[in-house]
Amino acid sequence: MIKYKPSIYSKSIYTIDYKKLKKSGIKCLLFDLDNTLVESKAKIPTKQVIELFTELKKMGFLIIIFSNSNAKRLMPFSKKLDVAFNSFSLKPLKHSFIKVMKKYKLSKEEVVLIGDQLLTDVLGGNKVGIKTILVDPILTSEFFFTKVNRMREKRIYNKLEKLNILKKGEYYG
Ligand SMILES: [Mg+2]
């Protein structure tokens, strides 16, 4: 079950201590899109996300939108936020993580994945050996497959809580 444990658990992308990440040697932030950056039906980034990204870029982070969605969905966000993206990432598979690290010459210690799902984001990042940050999902409506994942996820959360590994709403790191 430990493979589902994020390195850090934060309420949202706005409550993460990015200065601390920077100090610990993190150079690249891989952001999940749906329900992490914006709600899954949003077509453009919010002002809040734009402001956060401006700040993070000033701090010197390389930012990549790292999503299982297709390029057509990611393109407007990539353009508006002026950051790179990786589509069809197939999280939790390791392939895309490794591809991105090679492309940008990054070591595992320099990359963190920030996402809202245990079964894709946290599991994928942990498998590849990078730091993972779980955030609570910006919930509105979700795609069918996400709903199925959420049901599985709920069972995992229950197990994690029983084992004292992770409890919903008890943030750390
Ligand atoms: Mg997501």
Boltz pocket constraint, residues with backbone or C-beta under 6 A from the ligand:
constraints:
  - pocket:
      binder: B
      contacts: [[A, 32], [A, 33], [A, 34], [A, 35], [A, 36], [A, 115], [A, 116], [A, 117]]
      max_distance: 6.0
